Each structure stands twice: as structure tokens, then as C-alpha cells.
């Protein structure tokens, strides 16, 4: 029987189990010291003054925008090629998403189209660049455009834990950065969880209140808010996972190098690129290929898992169509979404597994 090559892998060891067990035995499951400890360590990792632990990456984006005052009548510039959760908080807050096309090589927001869309929308209040697949967006040009048009910058860093741009960690390069700890991410909390990071003390304070039923530090309900808290078991797991993040990102980079070595001469496959002066942390290893569905079927028959991230693009989903007065045309986004496929990628993937994936991709096209 052919052994499966899994798409991803969630790491659990005795230390992680012990951390979780310790919390269970304390019987303090929310609003405790482990969330505060993870917040402090994650802020250090991102080189920011504040971090706010929340229930998911989506919650982090939603609370960051809400705390900054994004709401009805505002426009938020978003890339067309991203996960749905970059855009859904914009709509949930009553603001209008304006979709920007992506760069065909890095797959991140295209700064030329961003400048054009920012100039065309007087009511633009913010931009939400996405460090997609672990590749940092071009934060230099993006923050220059944001300064010119007085835009807040909400970095969707949900796939880029530990990535850097010009030597600085992503997440701390704009108004706020938002991370997800979903189980497949570069680090997890063994469930849903997220983190908002920022240097803005007022934004952090407001986000803390919004995540906890609008309560201030004295327990008074000073604003409307819901429950978006992270729990103590999740934070305990996150602390242990964070201690491994740098090593795991290095292992992902090594795996990406081996994919490049094994597939570089195969003309049918377009491999991912890495932006100059940036560190790509390869949350996903996404290639462009012809005959995508046939290739996926072939790999599946050989016991090799794949994924698509993402198709259809957000602006063409039925859910988003309800909110768009006119469906935009995003040629690069739409071309990519027809060709992309994600190959197995995680820190513990072996050279033999990568070689087997590469061999089967090659065999399909030969």
C-alpha cells in the first residue's frame, strides 16, 4: 500500500500536552496569565508595543478595523487574491471593499493598481495587504501610498508568522497586524485563535474592550462588544509552539529549496518566487500548472494530498456578489486562480516525500 504524503502536519509533543494539562488542573480557563504571557512574547516576536490575544485571525482583523473606527461609509482596499476572511470583516463592519489586483510573480497586492484605486476613491480609509502564503507584501510602496492618501494599514499576516520585510517582522509595519493560529498555520494553539499586534496604545486598549463584551479594566461595559477572547489552554499551547517557530520556518524554507531543486527544469510548472529583502516563511508552497484538476487527480491516486488556495477569488464568490454594486475585473487574480495548486508543505516533510511529489508531477507531464 502506498504511504500517504499529507498536505500538512500538526505538531504535538509531551511538552505541549503537559502545558495544556497544567491549565486544566488550575481550573482557570479564561482571562488568565498564559494569554498575557503569549501576548507579551508575541509582541516581542513582532517588535510591537502591544499584542491582543483573540479567538481567531478573522476576529483579529475585525477588531483591528473596528477599533480603528472603520465602518459604514468607509472604503477598504483589499487584494483580490486572498482568503475570504480578509474581506468579510470589512463588509461585516458596513464598509465597502474595493478589490485590487495582485502582482503576477509574488501573488501579493499590486502597488501600481493600489495607487490607482486609492486615487480613485476619496472615501478610502484603509488598505489590508496580505502576506499571502508566507510571502511579505511590498510594504515599502504600500505604506508610502497609505501615507499619501491617509490610509490605515491592516496587515493580514495570518499566513506569515515570522516573515520579515527589509529585516523587520511583518505585522508591525502598519497600523495593526493580524495573525491566525488555525491548526495548519506555521504555529497553532491546537484550535482556533488569533493575535492583533500594534504600536498604537489606544487601538490596543479598544480592541481589548471589544473582545471582552466592551468591558474596560475595571469591568465596566464602556462600549458594545462581543466575546472574541482567547482561552488559557490555547495560550498555553501557543507558548510552546512559539518557541519552535524560528526552527520550523527554517525547515519550511529548506523544503521549499528542495522543491525548487527538483522542479526547476520542468517547464510546465511555475514555481513561487521570493521577494528581494524579505523572508518568505512558506506557509504554503503554491505552483502554477496547466491541467490542474487532472494533475490533482493523478497525485491523489498516488497518495499525495494537494489543495487550492484559493478558487474562486473572493470578488467572484456568491456571498460577496450580494454586496458589490459592480463585480470588478481583476485579470491577474482570475488567471492565477485557474492555475494554482498547493503541494504538501510543513516543517516535518521529508526529502523522500518531496522527491516523490516532484517525481509524480514530472511523470504526469511526461
C-alpha atoms as a printed R data frame, in Angstrom:
    type eleno elety resid chain resno       x      y       z
1   ATOM     1    CA   UNK     A     1   0.000  0.000   0.000
2   ATOM     2    CA   UNK     A     2   1.320  3.454  -0.964
3   ATOM     3    CA   UNK     A     3   2.108  5.638   2.031
4   ATOM     4    CA   UNK     A     4   0.244  8.953   2.063
5   ATOM     5    CA   UNK     A     5   2.088 12.257   1.691
6   ATOM     6    CA   UNK     A     6  -0.027 14.513   3.907
7   ATOM     7    CA   UNK     A     7  -0.687 18.099   2.898
8   ATOM     8    CA   UNK     A     8   0.190 19.411   6.357
9   ATOM     9    CA   UNK     A     9   1.076 18.184   9.840
10  ATOM    10    CA   UNK     A    10   0.166 19.450  13.314
11  ATOM    11    CA   UNK     A    11   2.970 19.046  15.844
12  ATOM    12    CA   UNK     A    12   2.119 17.804  19.332
13  ATOM    13    CA   UNK     A    13   4.689 16.547  21.840
14  ATOM    14    CA   UNK     A    14   4.768 15.798  25.565
15  ATOM    15    CA   UNK     A    15   5.700 19.395  26.445
16  ATOM    16    CA   UNK     A    16   2.603 20.706  24.658
17  ATOM    17    CA   UNK     A    17   0.387 18.118  26.322
18  ATOM    18    CA   UNK     A    18   1.930 18.993  29.709
19  ATOM    19    CA   UNK     A    19   1.271 22.719  29.150
20  ATOM    20    CA   UNK     A    20  -2.374 22.039  28.334
21  ATOM    21    CA   UNK     A    21  -2.751 19.635  31.261
22  ATOM    22    CA   UNK     A    22  -1.342 22.208  33.678
23  ATOM    23    CA   UNK     A    23  -4.070 24.651  32.661
24  ATOM    24    CA   UNK     A    24  -6.806 22.061  33.039
25  ATOM    25    CA   UNK     A    25  -5.579 21.332  36.558
26  ATOM    26    CA   UNK     A    26  -5.603 25.029  37.542
27  ATOM    27    CA   UNK     A    27  -9.310 25.260  36.619
28  ATOM    28    CA   UNK     A    28  -8.700 28.794  35.365
29  ATOM    29    CA   UNK     A    29  -9.609 28.649  31.707
30  ATOM    30    CA   UNK     A    30 -10.145 32.281  30.620
31  ATOM    31    CA   UNK     A    31  -8.615 35.707  31.332
32  ATOM    32    CA   UNK     A    32  -5.520 34.215  32.924
33  ATOM    33    CA   UNK     A    33  -1.731 34.586  32.937
34  ATOM    34    CA   UNK     A    34  -0.994 32.381  29.926
35  ATOM    35    CA   UNK     A    35  -2.856 34.620  27.494
36  ATOM    36    CA   UNK     A    36  -0.928 37.574  28.921
37  ATOM    37    CA   UNK     A    37   2.369 35.676  28.576
38  ATOM    38    CA   UNK     A    38   1.652 34.720  24.958
39  ATOM    39    CA   UNK     A    39   0.680 38.321  24.199
40  ATOM    40    CA   UNK     A    40   3.974 39.589  25.639
41  ATOM    41    CA   UNK     A    41   6.116 37.050  23.790
42  ATOM    42    CA   UNK     A    42   4.273 37.509  20.507
43  ATOM    43    CA   UNK     A    43   4.647 41.307  20.744
44  ATOM    44    CA   UNK     A    44   8.399 40.760  21.161
45  ATOM    45    CA   UNK     A    45   8.428 38.481  18.112
46  ATOM    46    CA   UNK     A    46   6.703 41.156  16.027
47  ATOM    47    CA   UNK     A    47   8.684 44.013  17.609
48  ATOM    48    CA   UNK     A    48   5.484 45.828  18.596
49  ATOM    49    CA   UNK     A    49   4.427 47.526  21.826
50  ATOM    50    CA   UNK     A    50   1.137 45.643  22.187
51  ATOM    51    CA   UNK     A    51  -0.449 42.286  21.368
52  ATOM    52    CA   UNK     A    52  -4.056 41.251  21.985
53  ATOM    53    CA   UNK     A    53  -4.943 37.556  22.016
54  ATOM    54    CA   UNK     A    54  -8.265 36.794  20.346
55  ATOM    55    CA   UNK     A    55 -10.386 33.879  19.180
56  ATOM    56    CA   UNK     A    56  -9.251 33.728  15.524
57  ATOM    57    CA   UNK     A    57  -7.401 35.544  12.778
58  ATOM    58    CA   UNK     A    58 -10.741 36.744  11.454
59  ATOM    59    CA   UNK     A    59 -11.525 38.233  14.873
60  ATOM    60    CA   UNK     A    60  -8.126 39.956  14.885
61  ATOM    61    CA   UNK     A    61  -8.875 41.629  11.535
62  ATOM    62    CA   UNK     A    62 -12.401 42.539  12.579
63  ATOM    63    CA   UNK     A    63 -11.356 44.010  15.928
64  ATOM    64    CA   UNK     A    64  -8.384 45.903  14.481
65  ATOM    65    CA   UNK     A    65 -10.606 47.590  11.899
66  ATOM    66    CA   UNK     A    66 -13.426 48.231  14.356
67  ATOM    67    CA   UNK     A    67 -11.070 49.649  16.985
68  ATOM    68    CA   UNK     A    68  -9.622 51.994  14.343
69  ATOM    69    CA   UNK     A    69 -13.119 53.257  13.546
70  ATOM    70    CA   UNK     A    70 -13.713 51.573  10.197
71  ATOM    71    CA   UNK     A    71 -17.440 51.482   9.497
72  ATOM    72    CA   UNK     A    72 -20.304 52.494   7.255
73  ATOM    73    CA   UNK     A    73 -19.300 54.906   4.509
74  ATOM    74    CA   UNK     A    74 -15.656 53.854   4.506
75  ATOM    75    CA   UNK     A    75 -13.831 52.075   1.735
76  ATOM    76    CA   UNK     A    76 -11.128 49.494   2.418
77  ATOM    77    CA   UNK     A    77  -8.733 48.471  -0.345
78  ATOM    78    CA   UNK     A    78  -8.202 44.700  -0.392
79  ATOM    79    CA   UNK     A    79  -6.362 42.293  -2.707
80  ATOM    80    CA   UNK     A    80  -8.471 40.116  -4.954
81  ATOM    81    CA   UNK     A    81  -6.347 37.045  -4.307
82  ATOM    82    CA   UNK     A    82  -6.708 36.114  -0.632
83  ATOM    83    CA   UNK     A    83  -8.785 34.047   1.775
84  ATOM    84    CA   UNK     A    84 -12.361 35.222   2.274
85  ATOM    85    CA   UNK     A    85 -11.624 36.388   5.857
86  ATOM    86    CA   UNK     A    86  -9.540 39.345   4.682
87  ATOM    87    CA   UNK     A    87 -12.677 40.854   3.201
88  ATOM    88    CA   UNK     A    88 -15.587 39.596   5.316
89  ATOM    89    CA   UNK     A    89 -14.734 41.845   8.332
90  ATOM    90    CA   UNK     A    90 -14.851 44.882   6.017
91  ATOM    91    CA   UNK     A    91 -18.363 44.006   4.896
92  ATOM    92    CA   UNK     A    92 -19.441 43.000   8.410
93  ATOM    93    CA   UNK     A    93 -18.482 46.497   9.623
94  ATOM    94    CA   UNK     A    94 -20.622 48.121   6.919
95  ATOM    95    CA   UNK     A    95 -17.656 49.361   4.889
96  ATOM    96    CA   UNK     A    96 -17.152 48.771   1.173
97  ATOM    97    CA   UNK     A    97 -14.323 46.562  -0.108
98  ATOM    98    CA   UNK     A    98 -12.583 47.777  -3.252
99  ATOM    99    CA   UNK     A    99 -10.629 44.962  -4.832
100 ATOM   100    CA   UNK     A   100  -7.071 45.479  -6.057
101 ATOM   101    CA   UNK     A   101  -5.318 43.110  -8.451
102 ATOM   102    CA   UNK     A   102  -2.182 41.212  -7.435
103 ATOM   103    CA   UNK     A   103   1.372 41.038  -8.705
104 ATOM   104    CA   UNK     A   104   1.721 38.024 -11.050
105 ATOM   105    CA   UNK     A   105   5.063 36.935  -9.541
106 ATOM   106    CA   UNK     A   106   4.607 37.433  -5.782
107 ATOM   107    CA   UNK     A   107   0.783 36.992  -5.711
108 ATOM   108    CA   UNK     A   108   0.550 39.887  -3.211
109 ATOM   109    CA   UNK     A   109  -1.279 43.176  -3.732
110 ATOM   110    CA   UNK     A   110  -0.048 45.086  -6.796
111 ATOM   111    CA   UNK     A   111   1.193 48.503  -5.713
112 ATOM   112    CA   UNK     A   112   0.540 50.105  -9.112
113 ATOM   113    CA   UNK     A   113  -3.111 49.070  -9.081
114 ATOM   114    CA   UNK     A   114  -3.291 50.032  -5.394
115 ATOM   115    CA   UNK     A   115  -2.122 53.587  -6.148
116 ATOM   116    CA   UNK     A   116  -4.669 53.813  -8.957
117 ATOM   117    CA   UNK     A   117  -7.559 52.591  -6.776
118 ATOM   118    CA   UNK     A   118  -6.539 54.799  -3.819
119 ATOM   119    CA   UNK     A   119  -6.532 57.875  -6.088
120 ATOM   120    CA   UNK     A   120  -9.951 56.932  -7.462
121 ATOM   121    CA   UNK     A   121 -11.676 56.563  -4.067
122 ATOM   122    CA   UNK     A   122 -11.855 59.686  -1.918
123 ATOM   123    CA   UNK     A   123 -13.583 57.734   0.853
124 ATOM   124    CA   UNK     A   124 -10.811 55.152   1.155
125 ATOM   125    CA   UNK     A   125  -9.943 54.781   4.820
126 ATOM   126    CA   UNK     A   126  -7.642 51.790   4.864
127 ATOM   127    CA   UNK     A   127  -5.767 49.127   2.959
128 ATOM   128    CA   UNK     A   128  -5.405 45.490   4.022
129 ATOM   129    CA   UNK     A   129  -2.297 43.997   2.370
130 ATOM   130    CA   UNK     A   130  -1.965 40.235   2.724
131 ATOM   131    CA   UNK     A   131   1.337 38.413   3.234
132 ATOM   132    CA   UNK     A   132  -0.054 35.568   1.174
133 ATOM   133    CA   UNK     A   133   1.346 32.044   1.542
134 ATOM   134    CA   UNK     A   134   4.073 33.498   3.826
135 ATOM   135    CA   UNK     A   135   5.390 35.981   1.222
136 ATOM   136    CA   UNK     A   136   5.554 39.560   2.595
137 ATOM   137    CA   UNK     A   137   3.669 42.135   0.568
138 ATOM   138    CA   UNK     A   138   5.630 45.162  -0.718
139 ATOM   139    CA   UNK     A   139   5.188 47.130   2.481
140 ATOM   140    CA   UNK     A   140   7.525 49.964   1.456
141 ATOM   141    CA   UNK     A   141   5.446 51.139  -1.526
142 ATOM   142    CA   UNK     A   142   2.221 50.248   0.290
143 ATOM   143    CA   UNK     A   143   2.965 52.433   3.322
144 ATOM   144    CA   UNK     A   144   4.081 55.272   1.010
145 ATOM   145    CA   UNK     A   145   0.706 55.134  -0.765
146 ATOM   146    CA   UNK     A   146  -1.057 54.881   2.599
147 ATOM   147    CA   UNK     A   147   0.728 57.991   3.861
148 ATOM   148    CA   UNK     A   148  -0.162 59.886   0.679
149 ATOM   149    CA   UNK     A   149  -3.877 59.096   0.999
150 ATOM   150    CA   UNK     A   150  -4.072 58.963   4.815
151 ATOM   151    CA   UNK     A   151  -4.978 55.266   4.949
152 ATOM   152    CA   UNK     A   152  -4.745 52.938   7.911
153 ATOM   153    CA   UNK     A   153  -2.796 49.777   7.095
154 ATOM   154    CA   UNK     A   154  -4.117 46.477   8.451
155 ATOM   155    CA   UNK     A   155  -1.601 43.748   7.659
156 ATOM   156    CA   UNK     A   156  -3.262 40.391   7.128
157 ATOM   157    CA   UNK     A   157  -0.356 38.338   8.492
158 ATOM   158    CA   UNK     A   158  -2.424 35.212   9.098
159 ATOM   159    CA   UNK     A   159  -0.078 33.124   6.906
160 ATOM   160    CA   UNK     A   160   3.209 34.835   7.728
161 ATOM   161    CA   UNK     A   161   4.316 34.217  11.327
162 ATOM   162    CA   UNK     A   162   7.995 35.136  11.495
163 ATOM   163    CA   UNK     A   163   8.276 36.572   7.965
164 ATOM   164    CA   UNK     A   164  10.294 39.757   7.585
165 ATOM   165    CA   UNK     A   165  10.351 42.693   5.178
166 ATOM   166    CA   UNK     A   166  13.617 44.651   4.920
167 ATOM   167    CA   UNK     A   167  14.678 42.995   8.166
168 ATOM   168    CA   UNK     A   168  11.568 43.905  10.168
169 ATOM   169    CA   UNK     A   169   8.887 41.392  11.227
170 ATOM   170    CA   UNK     A   170   5.597 41.618   9.365
171 ATOM   171    CA   UNK     A   171   2.629 42.611  11.476
172 ATOM   172    CA   UNK     A   172   4.415 45.608  12.957
173 ATOM   173    CA   UNK     A   173   4.782 47.588   9.732
174 ATOM   174    CA   UNK     A   174   1.357 49.249   9.597
175 ATOM   175    CA   UNK     A   175  -1.458 50.385  11.872
176 ATOM   176    CA   UNK     A   176  -2.028 46.836  13.102
177 ATOM   177    CA   UNK     A   177  -1.054 43.293  12.175
178 ATOM   178    CA   UNK     A   178  -3.365 40.293  12.422
179 ATOM   179    CA   UNK     A   179  -2.346 36.646  12.833
180 ATOM   180    CA   UNK     A   180  -4.217 33.349  12.799
181 ATOM   181    CA   UNK     A   181  -3.339 30.264  14.832
182 ATOM   182    CA   UNK     A   182  -5.565 27.889  12.858
183 ATOM   183    CA   UNK     A   183  -4.096 24.355  13.132
184 ATOM   184    CA   UNK     A   184  -2.434 24.324   9.697
185 ATOM   185    CA   UNK     A   185  -0.607 27.637  10.240
186 ATOM   186    CA   UNK     A   186   3.150 27.968  10.894
187 ATOM   187    CA   UNK     A   187   2.264 27.865  14.597
188 ATOM   188    CA   UNK     A   188  -1.049 26.976  16.205
189 ATOM   189    CA   UNK     A   189  -2.887 26.910  19.517
190 ATOM   190    CA   UNK     A   190  -4.398 23.485  18.752
191 ATOM   191    CA   UNK     A   191  -7.645 25.076  17.678
192 ATOM   192    CA   UNK     A   192  -8.843 28.481  16.566
193 ATOM   193    CA   UNK     A   193  -7.026 31.531  17.870
194 ATOM   194    CA   UNK     A   194  -5.514 34.792  16.710
195 ATOM   195    CA   UNK     A   195  -3.406 37.776  17.672
196 ATOM   196    CA   UNK     A   196  -3.634 41.501  16.957
197 ATOM   197    CA   UNK     A   197  -0.349 43.425  17.248
198 ATOM   198    CA   UNK     A   198   0.143 47.185  17.135
199 ATOM   199    CA   UNK     A   199   2.196 50.097  18.439
200 ATOM   200    CA   UNK     A   200  -0.996 52.125  18.944
201 ATOM   201    CA   UNK     A   201  -1.888 52.033  22.657
202 ATOM   202    CA   UNK     A   202  -5.407 53.385  22.116
203 ATOM   203    CA   UNK     A   203  -6.179 50.848  19.377
204 ATOM   204    CA   UNK     A   204  -4.893 48.013  21.567
205 ATOM   205    CA   UNK     A   205  -6.942 49.192  24.551
206 ATOM   206    CA   UNK     A   206 -10.109 49.484  22.462
207 ATOM   207    CA   UNK     A   207  -9.535 46.046  20.937
208 ATOM   208    CA   UNK     A   208  -9.145 44.547  24.435
209 ATOM   209    CA   UNK     A   209 -12.507 46.003  25.398
210 ATOM   210    CA   UNK     A   210 -14.202 44.900  22.185
211 ATOM   211    CA   UNK     A   211 -13.020 41.299  22.632
212 ATOM   212    CA   UNK     A   212 -14.483 41.151  26.154
213 ATOM   213    CA   UNK     A   213 -18.084 42.379  25.893
214 ATOM   214    CA   UNK     A   214 -16.954 46.011  25.780
215 ATOM   215    CA   UNK     A   215 -15.554 45.922  29.319
216 ATOM   216    CA   UNK     A   216 -12.717 48.148  30.486
217 ATOM   217    CA   UNK     A   217 -10.061 47.083  33.022
218 ATOM   218    CA   UNK     A   218 -12.481 47.795  35.877
219 ATOM   219    CA   UNK     A   219 -15.164 45.550  34.427
220 ATOM   220    CA   UNK     A   220 -17.452 48.363  33.271
221 ATOM   221    CA   UNK     A   221 -19.256 47.958  29.949
222 ATOM   222    CA   UNK     A   222 -17.970 51.128  28.289
223 ATOM   223    CA   UNK     A   223 -18.827 50.147  24.695
224 ATOM   224    CA   UNK     A   224 -20.704 47.455  22.833
225 ATOM   225    CA   UNK     A   225 -18.656 44.335  22.363
226 ATOM   226    CA   UNK     A   226 -18.884 40.586  21.958
227 ATOM   227    CA   UNK     A   227 -16.778 37.660  23.142
228 ATOM   228    CA   UNK     A   228 -13.659 37.269  20.984
229 ATOM   229    CA   UNK     A   229 -11.340 36.099  23.798
230 ATOM   230    CA   UNK     A   230  -8.571 33.528  23.577
231 ATOM   231    CA   UNK     A   231  -8.721 30.851  26.281
232 ATOM   232    CA   UNK     A   232  -5.931 29.686  28.594
233 ATOM   233    CA   UNK     A   233  -5.448 26.187  27.130
234 ATOM   234    CA   UNK     A   234  -4.997 27.706  23.671
235 ATOM   235    CA   UNK     A   235  -2.476 30.233  25.005
236 ATOM   236    CA   UNK     A   236  -0.516 27.509  26.802
237 ATOM   237    CA   UNK     A   237  -0.194 25.524  23.575
238 ATOM   238    CA   UNK     A   238   0.681 28.715  21.712
239 ATOM   239    CA   UNK     A   239   3.543 29.497  24.090
240 ATOM   240    CA   UNK     A   240   5.144 26.137  23.399
241 ATOM   241    CA   UNK     A   241   4.539 26.379  19.657
242 ATOM   242    CA   UNK     A   242   6.017 29.892  19.517
243 ATOM   243    CA   UNK     A   243   9.269 28.574  20.996
244 ATOM   244    CA   UNK     A   244   9.642 26.352  17.884
245 ATOM   245    CA   UNK     A   245   8.566 28.891  15.263
246 ATOM   246    CA   UNK     A   246  12.012 30.002  14.029
247 ATOM   247    CA   UNK     A   247  13.236 26.409  13.621
248 ATOM   248    CA   UNK     A   248  10.032 25.336  11.895
249 ATOM   249    CA   UNK     A   249  10.214 28.263   9.468
250 ATOM   250    CA   UNK     A   250  13.801 27.268   8.640
251 ATOM   251    CA   UNK     A   251  12.614 23.718   7.944
252 ATOM   252    CA   UNK     A   252   9.874 25.043   5.666
253 ATOM   253    CA   UNK     A   253  12.466 27.103   3.767
254 ATOM   254    CA   UNK     A   254  14.646 24.015   3.338
255 ATOM   255    CA   UNK     A   255  11.671 22.081   1.995
256 ATOM   256    CA   UNK     A   256  10.943 24.903  -0.454
257 ATOM   257    CA   UNK     A   257  14.567 24.822  -1.622
258 ATOM   258    CA   UNK     A   258  14.291 21.105  -2.345
259 ATOM   259    CA   UNK     A   259  11.069 21.581  -4.320
260 ATOM   260    CA   UNK     A   260  12.884 24.236  -6.358
261 ATOM   261    CA   UNK     A   261  15.828 21.913  -6.990
262 ATOM   262    CA   UNK     A   262  13.592 19.058  -8.104
263 ATOM   263    CA   UNK     A   263  11.132 21.019 -10.257
264 ATOM   264    CA   UNK     A   264  13.200 23.908 -11.661
265 ATOM   265    CA   UNK     A   265  13.705 22.273 -15.096
266 ATOM   266    CA   UNK     A   266  10.049 21.315 -15.594
267 ATOM   267    CA   UNK     A   267   8.675 23.928 -17.991
268 ATOM   268    CA   UNK     A   268   5.036 23.226 -17.182
269 ATOM   269    CA   UNK     A   269   5.445 24.257 -13.514
270 ATOM   270    CA   UNK     A   270   5.792 27.883 -12.414
271 ATOM   271    CA   UNK     A   271   7.496 27.876  -9.017
272 ATOM   272    CA   UNK     A   272   6.984 30.505  -6.294
273 ATOM   273    CA   UNK     A   273   9.358 33.456  -6.172
274 ATOM   274    CA   UNK     A   274  10.818 35.224  -3.145
275 ATOM   275    CA   UNK     A   275  10.749 38.997  -2.847
276 ATOM   276    CA   UNK     A   276  14.135 40.721  -2.503
277 ATOM   277    CA   UNK     A   277  14.930 41.905   1.040
278 ATOM   278    CA   UNK     A   278  12.174 39.746   2.507
279 ATOM   279    CA   UNK     A   279  11.916 36.395   4.265
280 ATOM   280    CA   UNK     A   280   9.268 34.049   2.868
281 ATOM   281    CA   UNK     A   281   8.092 31.559   5.521
282 ATOM   282    CA   UNK     A   282   6.284 29.181   3.134
283 ATOM   283    CA   UNK     A   283   3.030 28.624   4.943
284 ATOM   284    CA   UNK     A   284   2.051 27.143   1.592
285 ATOM   285    CA   UNK     A   285   4.067 26.023  -1.429
286 ATOM   286    CA   UNK     A   286   1.903 27.088  -4.370
287 ATOM   287    CA   UNK     A   287   2.775 26.431  -8.004
288 ATOM   288    CA   UNK     A   288   1.059 27.324 -11.250
289 ATOM   289    CA   UNK     A   289   0.323 24.447 -13.614
290 ATOM   290    CA   UNK     A   290  -1.721 23.607 -16.713
291 ATOM   291    CA   UNK     A   291  -4.328 20.818 -16.494
292 ATOM   292    CA   UNK     A   292  -4.622 21.439 -12.776
293 ATOM   293    CA   UNK     A   293  -7.541 19.154 -11.992
294 ATOM   294    CA   UNK     A   294  -6.041 16.252 -13.939
295 ATOM   295    CA   UNK     A   295  -2.748 16.715 -12.086
296 ATOM   296    CA   UNK     A   296  -4.541 16.759  -8.723
297 ATOM   297    CA   UNK     A   297  -6.364 13.558  -9.628
298 ATOM   298    CA   UNK     A   298  -3.068 11.910 -10.614
299 ATOM   299    CA   UNK     A   299  -1.381 12.971  -7.357
300 ATOM   300    CA   UNK     A   300  -4.365 11.857  -5.313
301 ATOM   301    CA   UNK     A   301  -4.186  8.418  -6.948
302 ATOM   302    CA   UNK     A   302  -0.541  8.254  -5.842
303 ATOM   303    CA   UNK     A   303  -1.447  9.121  -2.235
304 ATOM   304    CA   UNK     A   304  -0.293 12.750  -2.416
305 ATOM   305    CA   UNK     A   305  -2.524 15.431  -0.899
306 ATOM   306    CA   UNK     A   306  -2.943 18.832  -2.562
307 ATOM   307    CA   UNK     A   307  -5.046 21.940  -2.035
308 ATOM   308    CA   UNK     A   308  -6.206 25.083  -3.855
309 ATOM   309    CA   UNK     A   309  -5.744 28.455  -2.178
310 ATOM   310    CA   UNK     A   310  -7.992 29.989  -3.461
311 ATOM   311    CA   UNK     A   311 -10.621 29.492  -6.170
312 ATOM   312    CA   UNK     A   312 -12.902 31.256  -6.863
313 ATOM   313    CA   UNK     A   313 -11.401 34.619  -5.928
314 ATOM   314    CA   UNK     A   314 -13.291 36.489  -3.231
315 ATOM   315    CA   UNK     A   315 -14.897 39.050  -5.569
316 ATOM   316    CA   UNK     A   316 -16.479 36.211  -7.581
317 ATOM   317    CA   UNK     A   317 -17.964 34.313  -4.628
318 ATOM   318    CA   UNK     A   318 -21.762 34.232  -4.323
319 ATOM   319    CA   UNK     A   319 -21.550 35.705  -0.814
320 ATOM   320    CA   UNK     A   320 -19.621 38.772  -1.947
321 ATOM   321    CA   UNK     A   321 -21.759 39.329  -5.017
322 ATOM   322    CA   UNK     A   322 -24.599 40.433  -2.769
323 ATOM   323    CA   UNK     A   323 -22.553 43.405  -1.579
324 ATOM   324    CA   UNK     A   324 -20.872 44.566  -4.784
325 ATOM   325    CA   UNK     A   325 -22.627 47.149  -6.950
326 ATOM   326    CA   UNK     A   326 -20.391 46.054  -9.812
327 ATOM   327    CA   UNK     A   327 -18.185 42.975  -9.990
328 ATOM   328    CA   UNK     A   328 -14.657 44.186 -10.787
329 ATOM   329    CA   UNK     A   329 -12.335 42.684 -13.354
330 ATOM   330    CA   UNK     A   330  -9.027 41.506 -11.854
331 ATOM   331    CA   UNK     A   331  -7.148 39.819 -14.713
332 ATOM   332    CA   UNK     A   332  -4.085 38.601 -12.791
333 ATOM   333    CA   UNK     A   333  -6.106 37.344  -9.851
334 ATOM   334    CA   UNK     A   334  -8.509 35.463 -12.074
335 ATOM   335    CA   UNK     A   335  -5.718 33.976 -14.200
336 ATOM   336    CA   UNK     A   336  -3.873 32.760 -11.093
337 ATOM   337    CA   UNK     A   337  -6.941 31.228  -9.522
338 ATOM   338    CA   UNK     A   338  -7.389 28.997 -12.563
339 ATOM   339    CA   UNK     A   339  -3.813 27.647 -12.398
340 ATOM   340    CA   UNK     A   340  -2.651 27.428  -8.780
341 ATOM   341    CA   UNK     A   341  -2.243 24.252  -6.752
342 ATOM   342    CA   UNK     A   342  -0.678 23.866  -3.304
343 ATOM   343    CA   UNK     A   343   1.758 20.976  -2.809
344 ATOM   344    CA   UNK     A   344   2.412 19.302   0.577
345 ATOM   345    CA   UNK     A   345   4.348 21.657   2.895
346 ATOM   346    CA   UNK     A   346   5.129 21.505   6.600
347 ATOM   347    CA   UNK     A   347   8.288 21.521   8.767
348 ATOM   348    CA   UNK     A   348   8.480 17.746   9.062
349 ATOM   349    CA   UNK     A   349   8.055 16.817   5.422
350 ATOM   350    CA   UNK     A   350  10.964 14.573   4.427
351 ATOM   351    CA   UNK     A   351  13.274 14.822   1.445
352 ATOM   352    CA   UNK     A   352  11.921 11.472   0.256
353 ATOM   353    CA   UNK     A   353   8.365 12.788   0.383
354 ATOM   354    CA   UNK     A   354   9.302 15.928  -1.585
355 ATOM   355    CA   UNK     A   355  11.169 13.798  -4.130
356 ATOM   356    CA   UNK     A   356   8.136 11.566  -4.512
357 ATOM   357    CA   UNK     A   357   5.848 14.559  -5.095
358 ATOM   358    CA   UNK     A   358   8.272 16.009  -7.642
359 ATOM   359    CA   UNK     A   359   8.660 12.661  -9.397
360 ATOM   360    CA   UNK     A   360   4.893 12.263  -9.742
361 ATOM   361    CA   UNK     A   361   4.437 15.822 -11.024
362 ATOM   362    CA   UNK     A   362   7.160 15.139 -13.595
363 ATOM   363    CA   UNK     A   363   5.635 11.785 -14.554
364 ATOM   364    CA   UNK     A   364   2.251 13.439 -15.167
365 ATOM   365    CA   UNK     A   365   3.675 15.918 -17.680
366 ATOM   366    CA   UNK     A   366   5.944 13.395 -19.451
